[in-house]
Amino acid sequence: MKEKWKNLWYRLRTLRVQVFCVMFLVGIIPLVLISNILLKAYNAQIISQKTEELQSYGNVISNLVLSSGYLSGRESSEVEHEAEEVANVYQGRVMIVDQNLNIIKDTYGLEQGKIAISTEIVQCFNGSNAKYVNEIGDYIQLTIPVIEPSGERTIGVILISFSTKNIHLVEESVNYRAILLLIAFAVCILVFSLLYSSLLSKPLLKVTESIDEITRGDTDVSLELSTYSELITVSDSFNKMTGYIREQDTARQEFVSNVSHELKTPLASMKVLSDSLLSQTGMPEELYREFLVDITNEIERMTKIINDLLSMVKMDKNNAKMNIRNVSINELLEQLLKRLRPIAAKRNIELIYESYRPVAADVDEVKISIALNNLIENAIKYNYDDGWVRVTLNADHKFFYVKIEDSGVGIPEELQDKVFERFYRVDKARSRETGGTGLGLALTRNSILLHRGSVKLYSKEKEGTTFTVRIPLNYVASDTSLSLGEKKGVFP
């Protein structure tokens, strides 16, 4: 039972139901109110019009009574004819009362010659020209004074009453037709609300179906909505999202393929070497040692790949932990260069360090060290013998800048956008000779982005490469997630 109520409540909360209810209520409530107001105004207008007409006829009778001396006992065919005519036309009753409250004319003939004891007549003699509507609402009574020519006193009263039953019959007929018209409008509003709510919710159902398809693993989904501007924006954002998901899926597959290939190569080499050792007997000790050294090198290479992969996973997380502290960038670069000088010295590559000012910044020392170390080490590895590498440090009020220039082999212009991709190598043969895994620059980029920084690459083939790193002096721990644009590209 509880589940049924829950499902019912869920259905009532749907956009289609809510739009239908709002449109129906907004359409029908004003229609009912307006029709009710118009009908009441129409009925009031009819009664007011009838009352004004009888008031004017009553004034005519009053003038005839006064001019003919009818209240003094004189006979007047004009007065009687006018009274009978008004009573017949309006299906009412006309009584003429003198100042002694004697009824001298009654078109019904029932009260003629009797004394009028009506409160309205007494009040009219006292100067009140009143209109009385009885509580049942089936007749209206008017009292019109007959005032002597001097205007000083009332010498008689004309009492006119007429039935409102015919008016009520007309009112009922009009109300009936209004109700039929209201029902017709309500049906039209109902149908329109149903159709429009269905039309409005249909694109959203399409979005839901597309999301379900993605959930089932089908990322080749595109959404085309051309109804409303907001839904067109949703459609564009949805297609961008699915495009990014496809890119990530492709990148993930390539990553797994590259990892498999990179790990498979040293394992295959070790298997060949070990098989060679097992298949031959009586080999010299020097040959055994040479084979074991080769196996050790392959193990070290595989270990480096695994370590780089672990570092990549840690830096790929949106919630990567940042151990931020204020670090002297000058000292950090000096330590890195001191560690790399022996590698450079083997090929007689000169390491030049230039610092324009002391720089201290809020950074994760381990992560920024990985980034700068990879850039400087690559500048040494992919350089010519007897070449040079220049590291320059500078800063302004907001950022510090590290520029790494070399006299090396350079990177072709068409490949410069790909060097930050995982496992990408410009010269694969040389990369394997230098022990590269193809993950160094990807780690560098992730580390810099985690610091809200950017990296710029300029290179010309056979003329060297320049990397410029820009990092904020003060780390802002807002949103650690990387945006789509940040993940895809390199910042200028």
FENUR-V99854 format. One record per helix or strand of 2 or more residues. SS is the DSSP state (hx for helix, st for strand). FROM is the first residue (numbers start at 1). TO is the last residue. Records with the same first field share a line. If there is no record, write none. Layout:
# FENUR-V99854
SS->FROM-TO, FROM-TO
This chain:
# FENUR-V99854
hx->2-12, 15-68, 70-72, 77-89, 119-125, 165-215, 229-279, 285-316, 329-345, 365-381, 413-415, 428-434, 440-450, 484-488
st->92-98, 102-106, 131-133, 139-147, 154-163, 324-328, 350-355, 360-364, 388-395, 399-406, 454-460, 464-472
